[in-house]
């Protein structure tokens, strides 16, 4: 066995060939990326602009200058946070466990990040916060958004969303418009042979960022990074994953999470992804891959093997393994889909994992007149309003909130820990 294993070692000559290829003066792949970086002023200028744009006071100033109605919502949220209106972690544990919570020891090193998707409209957060205060619920500490970036800019939700996440103490991901489906930011079809759900089988042969759109994705990312300080986006294509690694290697402090749509569903595909992250990590071993959403089909054993690979590459504290605990009720997985029991079995030995809730509990969803549907995730706001769907989509979102709290309760009942919105729920 040892003799066979030695055959897998990578020859230094091969690594040299790869380096020589990347550093060629006439390399069009690398030069295309460098041109976009220079377009935004170079590495130092890009990072400086992003830091300024991301500052909370600058985000609020922009909203106030525009007389945005979101200012009132954010001020209310700040007030609730500052007066500690949300349940504390010790009180939450007592609520679940009773008096025995006071004598129990909770290992925070294995805390599960409570994640919700998709949080597309700021008013949903306000309704969720009101619900959390009234019911002594927990607010998630990680939010995924898939709403059109261009649409968010038009109503300033992109700014308000960034500010809200800083208020509550949560991480977040945005989804760029250059994502391989329908039209891109310029209104032109990204994949000319696809036309939405009615041609869904075509996606199996080329979803993502075809042809020149990989570099357009970089251009769009750097635009929102410098203009709004957006540090982290969803990544759905192997080419843009590689370009994300390169951007960070060049010195730009971006981050991304790999989407479930990329289809990493076995330990070998996960090794492929993490191996490339290691090859292009910085001298401090950091990588822009901050979240890794595995396929819905992965088993606990695959997650454990993923953690084994991650630890070997010194990424345990950097790369969060993101796992769907619930999914949209329609159009994506067979129901009932609820992985809470499996999560509980992982959460005492797999570090830095998040419990992602993209649907309500199946037993709740099946009673809804309008259960959650993944095909509605990317629906334009004007269509939502025309079809009078906003109240129903809010109800779907609040069902996901309830699923988040069901997971937190299950973890607590087993003496396990979680990470809720860190500025709202005091430890």
N, C-alpha and C positions, 0 to 999 in steps of 0.2 A: 504493500500500500504506500509506504513512504517513497519508494522508488517512482511509482506512478505519480505521486503528488509533485515530485520535483519537476516533472515535465510541464506543470502548469505555471512555473515561475516565468515572469516577464523578463526577457533579455534587455539589458541596458542599451544594446544597440537599437532595439525597437523604440524605446523611450526617447533615445536621441533623434531618431528619424521623425518622431512626432513633434518634438521640440523644434527641429530644423524646419519642418513644414509650417508650423505656426509662426515662426519668426522670419519666413521668407519676405523680402521686401515687396514682391509682386503678388502676395497672397490676397486674392480678391475677397475671400470670406472674412479675414481679419480686417483688411483695409476698409471694407464696408461698414464694419462696426466702429472703427476708429473715426471715420468721417462723421458719423452721427454724434459721437461723444464730443468731437471738436465743434460741431454745430451748436452745441449747448454751452460752449465756453471752456471745455476741458474738465478734468476730474475735480480739481479743487473748487472751481467756480460752481460746478453742478452741486457738490455737497454743501457749499455755503448757501446757495439759493434754497436748497431743500430744507436746511436747518431753520432758516428765517421763515420760510413759508409754513413750516410745521409748528412754530411757536403758538401756544394757545392764545396769547394776547393779540397776535397778528391775525389769527383766524377770526376771533371775535370782532376785531376792528373792521375787518372786511365785511362781516355781516351787518354791523352797525351802520357802516357807511352806505350800504345798500338798503337800509331800513328793512331788513329781513324779518319776517314774522317768527323765524326760528330763534331769534335772540330771546324772546320771552320764554320759550320752552327751555332753552339752555340755562337761563337765569333761574327758572323754577327748579331745574335739576340740580344746579349748584346749591341752591337753598336747602333742598332735601338732603343732599350729601352732607353739607356742613352741620346741619342740626341732627345728623345721625338718625334719620328716619327709617333707614333700612336695618333689618335684623342683623345682629352680630353673629359671627361664626359660633362662639360658645353658646349663645342663646338658641341658635338654630339646632345645634346638637342636643341641647336640653329638650327642645320641642320634639325631636325625633326619638331620643333615647330616655328621656326623663332624668332623674337624679344621677343615674349611673354614669352619665356623660362626664360628670365632674371628676370621676376617679379613673377615667380611661385615658390612655396615652395614644395620641394620633401621630403617625409618622408622616410628616409633611413632605419628606423627600420623594414620596410616591404619589403626591397629589395629582388628581386627574383634572385637567382643564375642562371647564364646562363651556361648550361651544354651541352656537345656534346659527342656522342658515335657512333661508337667506333673509337678512335684515335689509330691506330695500328702501324703506321710507322712514325718515326721522320720527314722524308722529307715532309710529309703532313703538318706538323706544319709550316714549312718554307714557303711552298706555300700559306698556309692560312695567314701567317703574311704578305707576299708580297701583297696579295689580300686586306688585311685590310688596309694597308698603302695607296695603290693606290685608293681604293674606300671609304676611311674613314669609314671603318667598325669596329665593335667591335670583340675582341677575347674573347672566352668563359673563364670562371673562374673555370670551373670544367671539367675534362676529364676522360672518362671511357675507359679502354683498355681491350681487350679480347684475344689478341694475345698470343700464347704459350710462357710461361715463359722460357722454355728451349731454344726455338728458339731465343728469345730476348737476352739471355745470349751469344749465339753463335756469334751474330753480334754486341754486345755491345749496342744495342738499349735500353736495360733496364737501363743502366747507363745514357745514353744521355737523355732519356725521363725524368728521375728523375731530372737531372740538368736543363732541359728546363722548367719544371714546376716551379722550384725555380726562374728562370730568369724572367718568365712572371708573377709570383704571382698567381698561380692556384693550386687548390687541385686536387687530382687524385686517381684513384682506378685501381689496377691490378687484373687480374683474374688468380688464381692459376691453375696449370695443373690438380690438384686433384679436379675435378668438376663433376664427375659422368657421363661423356659422353666419348665414345670411349676409348682411352688408357690414362693412367695416366703418370706421369713423368718417371716411370720405363718401359714404353712401353707396359705394360700388360693391358688388358681390365679391367676397373673399375667395370662395370656391365657386366658380361659374357653373359647375355641374350640379350643385346642391340648391335646394329651395325650401328648406325648413323640414318640419316633421313629416310632410308627405313624401320626402325622399330620404327618410332616415337611414335606410340600409346603405345609402351611399356614404354615410359618415364612417362606416367601417373601413372604407378604402382611402381615407384621407382627411379626417377632421383635424383641425389645428391651425397651421399657419403656412399655407402652400406658397411655393415660389418666393417672391420678394417680400411676402408678408411677415416673415420672421424678423427682418430688419425694421419693418413698419411697426411691429410690436415694440421693439427697442425704442424707436422714436416716440411712440405714444407713451411708453413707460417714463422716459426721461422728461417728457412734457409735464406729466402730472406729478412727477417727483420734484421737479424744480418749481412748478407753479403752485402746488398745494402741499408739498412736503409728504406726498404719499409714499411711504417706505416699502409697502408690501403688496404684491398683487398675486392673483391666481395664475398658474402656469399649466397649460394643457397640451404642450407639444414638445417632443424631444429636442427639436432645434432651438426653441426659445428657452428651454431649460439650460442648454449649453451656453447660449448667449447670456443668460442670467449669471451663470458661473463666471463667464469672461468679464462681464461688467464689474462684478465684485473684485475679481482678480486685478483689474485695472486700477481699482481704488475707489470705485463708487459704492457708497454704503447702502445699496438697495438690498431688499430681501424678497423672497417669493415663497409661495407654497405650491406644491404639486397637487393638481386636482385629481379627484377620483376618476375623471374622464380619461386620464392618461393610461389607466388600466394596469397599474402595478399590482399583480394578483398572485405572485409567487416569490419565494425568497431569491430566485436568480434574477428576476427583473428588478427587484429591490437592490440586490448587490450591484447590478449594472449602474443604477442611478446613483447610489452612494459612492461607488468606486470613482465615478466621474467627478462627483463632488469633492472627493479627497484629492484627486489629481490636480484640480484647479483651486484648492483651498489656499487661503493666504498663509503667510509665514506664521501667523498666530493660530493656524489650524481652523480658522473660522470659514464658514460657507454661507452664501445667501439663502440656501435651502433651509428655511426656518420651520416649515411644516410639510409633512409628507402624508397626503391622504391616500391610503391604500384602497384597492378595489373593495366593493361591497361583499365580494365572494371570499375574502380571506378568512382563514380559520385562526383560532388562538395560537396554534402552533406556528403559523406563518408570521404572526405578529411577534411572537417570541424570537423566532429566527431573525426577523428584521431588527429587533432590539440587539441581538447578538452581533450582527454586522455593524450596526450603528455604534455600539460600544467599542468594537475593535478599531474603528476609524476615529475614535475620540469625538464623536458627534452626539453623545448621549444628552448633553445639556443644551445642545444647539438645535438639533432636528427633532421636532415634535412629531410623533406618530399620531395621525388624526384618523379616527375610526368612526364610521357611521353607526350610531346606536339606533336611531330611527331614520326612516326615509320618507320622502313624499309618498302619499298613499297611492297615487296613480302615475302610470306611465314610466316607471323606472325599475321597480323590483316586484317580485311576487310577495304578496302580503298573506299573513301577518309577518312583518319584519321588525323585530325588537331584539337587540343584542345586549340588553342590560345584564342578564345573568352571566353572559360570557365575559363582559367587561369586569364584573366583580371578581371573576377568577383570575384576571390578569393584573388587577390594580394593586396587588400587594407585592409584585415583583418586577413589573415593567415600568420604568420611570418615563417621565415626560411624554405622556399620552393624553390625547384629548378625546372627549366623548362628544361627537358631533350629532346634533339633532336637526335633521332636515325634514322631519315630519312629526306629527303628533303620535301619541300612543295608538296603535292599531285599533284597540277597542273603543277609543274615542273617535278616531277618524271615520270608522264605519257607520257612526250615527249621524254624521254631518250631511246636510243637504249638498254642501260643496266641500268635499274633502280636498286636501292639498294635492296639487298636480304639478309635476316637474315641468310640464310644457308651458306653464304660466310664469315660470321664473323670469324669463326675458321679455315678458309682455310690456310694450310701451305704456307709459302712464296714461296717455290719451285714450288708449284702447281700454285700459282698466276702468277709467272714468265713464267712457261711453257705454260699457257693458255693466256698469254699476257693481263692479267686483271689489272695490276697495274695502268695504266692510267685511266681505267674505275672506279676502286675503289677510286682513288683520286678524280675523278669528282663527284662520289657519296658523298665523304666526304665534298667537297666544297659546294655541294647542302645542306648538313646539316648545314654548316657554314651560308649559306644564310638564312636558316630557323631560326637559332639563332638570326640573325639580324632582321628578320621579327618580332620575338617575342619582341625583345628589342624596336623596333619601335612602336609596338602596345601598350606596357606598357607605353612608353613615351607619346604617344598621349593621354593616359588617365590619365596623371599626376602621373604615378606610377614609381617605381624605380627598378633597377637591379644591379647585381654585375657582372662586366666584369673582365678580367684579371687585377688584381689590381696593378701590377707594370708597366703596359703598358698604361693604360687609367687614367690619373690623374684627381683627383676630384677638 
